[in-house]
Amino acid sequence: MTLTAADRCDRCGARAYVLVCVLVADGGDHELLFCAHHYQQHERRLVITGARAVLDQRYQLQGQETLSDRADAARGLPRIADGGRDA
């Protein structure tokens, strides 16, 4: 799966680069789309609350490591890249 120019940020309507899965108390999970700016703005709170970046394509914009990458590395999880998990 990849995000395209048709995928828009749920906050501002800009192109989405991050797909997040949020577990909700009602027993379901919901997907949110974020542009790079709004994901960066809310990333710390999302990570703390247990939301998971399912697809992070910000690498298309920049080559920096994200908070999610660091949190995953600390838990021994592989880095998400290009729509899938690195081996």
C-alpha positions as CSV (number, residue, x, y, z in Angstrom):
1,M,0.0,0.0,0.0
2,T,1.2,3.5,-0.8
3,L,-0.4,6.9,-0.2
4,T,-1.0,8.9,-3.3
5,A,-1.7,12.6,-4.1
6,A,-5.4,11.7,-3.7
7,D,-4.9,10.9,0.0
8,R,-5.5,14.0,2.1
9,C,-4.6,15.0,5.6
10,D,-7.7,14.7,8.0
11,R,-6.6,17.9,9.7
12,C,-5.9,20.4,6.8
13,G,-6.6,18.7,3.5
14,A,-2.9,18.8,2.3
15,R,-1.3,15.7,0.8
16,A,-1.1,12.9,3.3
17,Y,2.3,11.2,4.0
18,V,1.4,9.2,7.2
19,L,-1.3,6.7,7.8
20,V,-2.0,6.2,11.6
21,C,-4.0,3.5,13.3
22,V,-5.6,4.6,16.5
23,L,-7.2,2.2,18.9
24,V,-10.4,3.5,20.3
25,A,-12.1,2.6,23.6
26,D,-15.3,1.4,21.8
27,G,-13.3,-1.6,20.7
28,G,-12.5,-0.5,17.2
29,D,-9.5,1.0,15.5
30,H,-9.6,4.0,13.2
31,E,-7.3,5.2,10.5
32,L,-6.2,8.8,10.3
33,L,-4.2,10.5,7.5
34,F,-1.7,13.2,8.3
35,C,0.4,15.6,6.2
36,A,4.0,15.7,7.3
37,H,3.5,18.9,9.2
38,H,0.5,17.8,11.3
39,Y,2.0,14.3,12.0
40,Q,5.2,16.0,13.2
41,Q,3.1,18.3,15.4
42,H,1.1,15.5,16.9
43,E,3.6,12.6,16.7
44,R,4.8,12.6,20.3
45,R,1.2,12.5,21.7
46,L,0.2,9.8,19.2
47,V,3.2,7.6,20.1
48,I,2.5,8.1,23.9
49,T,-1.1,7.1,23.5
50,G,-0.2,3.9,21.6
51,A,-1.3,5.0,18.1
52,R,0.8,3.3,15.4
53,A,2.1,4.8,12.2
54,V,1.1,2.1,9.8
55,L,2.6,3.8,6.8
56,D,5.1,6.6,6.9
57,Q,6.2,8.1,3.6
58,R,7.8,11.3,4.9
59,Y,11.1,9.9,3.6
60,Q,9.8,11.2,0.2
61,L,10.3,14.7,1.7
62,Q,13.3,14.3,3.9
63,G,15.8,11.8,5.1
64,Q,15.5,12.3,8.9
65,E,14.7,9.6,11.4
66,T,11.3,10.1,13.1
67,L,10.2,9.7,16.7
68,S,8.3,6.6,15.6
69,D,11.4,5.1,14.1
70,R,13.3,5.7,17.4
71,A,10.4,4.2,19.5
72,D,10.2,1.2,17.2
73,A,14.0,0.7,17.4
74,A,13.8,0.9,21.3
75,R,11.2,-1.9,21.2
76,G,13.2,-4.0,18.7
77,L,10.8,-3.4,15.9
78,P,11.9,-3.0,12.3
79,R,11.6,0.4,10.6
80,I,8.7,1.1,8.3
81,A,9.8,2.2,4.9
82,D,8.3,2.5,1.5
83,G,5.0,1.0,2.4
84,G,6.3,-2.1,4.1
85,R,8.6,-3.3,6.8
86,D,12.3,-3.7,6.3
87,A,13.6,-7.2,6.8
